[in-house]
């Protein structure tokens, strides 16, 4: 997700120049619009937290554990983040200049939900005492992944003659991977809920079964032996 956003920003000017057919006035206009939309990230950032808090604020079902409640509250947030990333990547791939207004908006939402959702997931799912270590590991892995943007930019500029279409198509396919996260969290939540329901069911009354067997069993008449 972060790689897709950084590649979009890195190739934004050449892409706008190509879509505007070299019209510098249009390129400057769309660049200014992109800069203004980045300021809207301040308004988008709290939305992800509001979604999570809304689910966490609901009354728990009888016997529902805190782990179940936490996982349930994260499913919609993670799904919306993955969906926004996919829509953003698709819009960035379509070579239509007016569509880039929507691309700029989706980029801001994707960045806000991704950054905030990552920290929220670590805080909710793992003990708070491990937040610093886990956040550092996540950022280290992210930095390593972001190194891939440099060969991608070189590939676009030197091999593809500045046309990022094929790179964008490949990134659209890779943007399907974030859907694995909400799917796994949902499956984990359902598994815990099913285990709780099974453990809450009363065990079968074996004494009645044995007593029924004893009643049906014929008894020997006295003196038959």
WOGIQUI-V874720 format. One line per field, one symbol per residue. burial: + if it has 9 or more other C-alpha atoms within 8 Angstrom, else -. A space follows every 50 residues. Layout:
burial: ???
This chain:
burial: --++++++--+-+-+++-++------+--++-++--+--++--++-+++- ++++++-------+---++++++++++++-+++++++++++++-----++ +-++++++++++++-++-+-+++++-----+--++------+---+-++- -++++++--+-+++--+++-++--++-++--++-++-++--++--+---- -------------------------
